[in-house]
Amino acid sequence: MWEYKGTFMFDIGESYGESTYDFFVVNGDGDFDALSKYYESLWNRFNYYVDHVSKTEDNKELSPHVKAAMEKHNANCCLTFLEDDKNIKTKAMIVNRRMPDGRYDVYFVYFYYFFDNDAVKYFDIATRHRQNNLFAAAAVYYTKTIELDQKHATPYYMRGFSYLKLEDYDAAIADFTQAIELNPDYVTAYFYRGQTYADKKDYDAAIADFTQAIKRDAERALPYITRGSAYMNKEDYDKARADFSKALELEPDNKDARKALETLNEQVGRPEP
């Protein structure tokens, strides 16, 4: 069983200032796992749940002050919490462990927070995670939003976008489809479902969705470019050329449209008009 050696505050150096550490002795992986489970269950009581864990083996950058403090308190494991991010409600726990061979392994444990039955707060936190490219965490909070409120299309769309970024294409398509069922004129849901189909190389389905997006908003170049790319993958070069040309008509300075048309011309061996 792990042994608690005390909690102490000290300056870890390198201008980080003082931090509070809990010190322990752990005897093997079983003790270490039990200690980890203890902290996980402790924070569960306050609606914080483990999101993910990353590990750095043989950390050469560990502060010598931390090492000295572990020696001073006869501990081979210590941990501290970073400040809570008040905007997206996450915690990060840093665990330093001295291994039997003398190296120091460091674990970063990230927790996310669940409010009680507040869909708006979950949605806001999910959006902050998404804006910070933390798509797995965003999906967790959009799921909580949907559990509390299944009548709005936007959380499904946002979760679908997160799944797309995570390359979970089937889950993304399911969410975009649900968003479209709730809001049949959801242009971006059609567009990103089309993008997801394109990533899956289902170009017919992608073209159908890009076409629906264009029907609802025909003044943007991007859906024409993506539909043109899908046509190009199907070797339907005339339709691809028409879409790239339309994109340039709408946005003459669009570099992506210009590049797509140049690539098409190179591929089919025709000079640019």
N, C-alpha and C positions, 0 to 999 in steps of 0.2 A: 504494500500500500504506500502511496506517495506520502511524504511528510512535509508539512507546512513549517517553514522556518521564519516567517515573519514578513511584514510589509514595511518598506522603507523608501524614503524619498532622497534622491541624490542627483547631482549634476552629471549628466552623461557626457559632457564635453562637446566640442565642435559647435558651440553657440546654440545648442538645442535647449539648454536650460535644464531645470529640474524635472524629473519624472518620477512617478510612484511605481514601484515594482513589488510584486509578490514573489517570494523566494521559496523554492521547494527542493527536496531531494526525491528523485524518481529512480527506481531500481528496475531498469529494463523497459521494453516497449509496453508491457502490460500496464505498469504504473503510469507511464506517460499517456496512454490512451484513456485510462481512468480519470486522470487529471483533466484531460481535454473534455471528456464527457461531463465532468462536474461543472466546468465553466459554461459549457453549452446549455446544460439544464438550468443553471443559475440564471442566465440571460433569457432563456425561454420564459421564465416567470415574469419578465418585464417586456414581453412581446418582441424580443430580438431573436432571430433565427439565423443559423449559419448559412451563408450564401456560398462561399467557396474558400478553399485553403490553397495557398501557394507555399512552396518550400525552397529555401536556398541551402544547399549542403556545403559544409566546410566554408562558412562565411568568413572571408578574410577581412571584411570591413567592419566587423563588430567592434564597437567602442571598447578600448582598453579599460575604461571606467566601469563598464558593465561587467567585464571579466573580473576585475578586481573586487567588485561588490559581491559577485557570486562566490569568490574565494573567501572573502571576509565573513560571509554568512553561512559558510559551509554548505552551499547549495550547488546543484548541477543543473538547475532549471530556474528561469525567472521569466516573468511576463509583465506586460504593461499594456494599457489601452491608449490609443490615440484619441484626440479630441473628437467628439461626435460632430458630424456634419449636420447642422441644424436644418439645412435646406432639403436634404434627401434622406435624412434619418438613417445613417449607417454608422457602424462602429468597426474599428479595426483593432484586433488584439495581436501584439507581437510576442512571440514565445521564443526565447533563446534556450537552447539545450546543449550542454557540454556532453559529448559522446565519450564512451570509454577510451577511444583512441586519442582523445585530446582535442579533436576538432569541435567546432561549434556549428550546429545546424539551427537555422532560423525559420520559423513558421509565421506566415501572415494569415490570420483568420478573419474573414470579413463577415459581419452580421448585418442583416437588414431588419427593419422594424415594421411591425403590423399595428396600425391603429385599430380601435374597436369600431367596426361597422361604419366606416366613414369613406364612402366611395370617392368623394372629391379629393380627400387627402391622399388616398392611394394613387389616384390618377396623377396628381401633381408630382408625387415622388417618382412615379414611373416615368413621367415626362422628363424630369431632371436627369434620371439615369440614362434615358435614351439620348438626351442632348449631350451627355458626357460619354457616349458610345459604350455604355455599360448595358448591353442589350439583354444579357441573361437576367440581370437584376430587374431591368425594365419589364421583361415578360412576367416575372413573378408578381410585380405590383399591378400590372394591367390585368392579370388573372384575378387578383383580389378585387379589383374594381368591378370586373365582369360578374364575379360571384355575387356582389351586392346590387348590381344594376345591369340587367341584361337587355335594356330597352334602347340603348344608345349605340350608334354605329362606330363612333370614334374610338372607343377602347379596343374594339375588335381590329379596326384598321391599324391602330398603333401597335398592338401586339403582333399583328401580322407582319408589319414592317420590321419589328424586332426579330421575329422568327426568320424573316428573309435574310437579315444581316447575319444571323447565326447559321444560315444555310440549312435550316429545317424547312424545306420547301413545302412539304405536304401540310404542315401545321400553318404555314403562312397562307397557302391557298385557301384552307378551311376558314381562316379568320377573315381574309379579304372577301370571300364569298358571303360570310355572315354579315359583314358590313354592307355589302351591296344589297342583300336581302332587306336589311333595315332601312337603307337609303339607296334606292335604285339609280340615283343620279350622282353617286359618289365617284367623281372623276378620278381622283388619285387612287382610289381602291381598284378601279378597273386598270389603271396604268400599272400599279405595282403588282397586281395579280398577273398582268401580262408579262411584266418583267420576270416574275417568278417562273411562269411557264417557259419563258425564253431560257432562263438559267437551267431548266430541266430539259431543254432542247425539244419541247413540245411547241413547235413554231406555229402550227395551225391555231392552237388555243391562244397563244400569245398574240397573233395577228387579230383574232376576234376581239380580244380585250383592248388592244391598242385602238382598234376601230371604234369600239364603244366610247373610249376616252375622247377620241377625235370628234365623234358625233356630239359630245356634250361640251367640248371646248376645242374649236377648230383653229384657234388663233395662236397656239403655242407650237414651237418647232419640235420640242422633244418627243412627243408621241409619234410624229412623222419619222423622226430619226430612228426610234426604236422599232417601229413597224417596218421601216425600210430595211433595217438590219435583219429582221426576221425573214422578210422576203428574200434577202440576199442569201441567207443560210439555206433557203429552199431553192436557190438558183433561179428565182423568178426575178430576173435582173431588170426587166422593164418596169415592173411595179416598184422595185427598190429605187430605181432612178427617179421615178415620179415622186416618191415620198421624199427623197433627199432634196430634190429640186424644190418641192413645196416648202420644205423646212427653210431653205435658203431664201425663198421668196418672202417668207414671213419674217425671217431674221437674217438679213444679208451678211452680217458679221459673225454668224454662228460658226465657230471653228470646227465643232464636232460634225456639223452637217457638211461643211466643205471637205473635211478629211474623209468622211464616209463616201462622198461622191468621188473623190480622188481614188480611194481604195477600190471602189466599184469599177471605175474606168481602167485601172491597172489590171484588175482581175479578168475583165472581159476583153481587154485588149483594144479598147476604144479611146480615142483622145477626148479630153474634156471639151464640151461644147463652148 
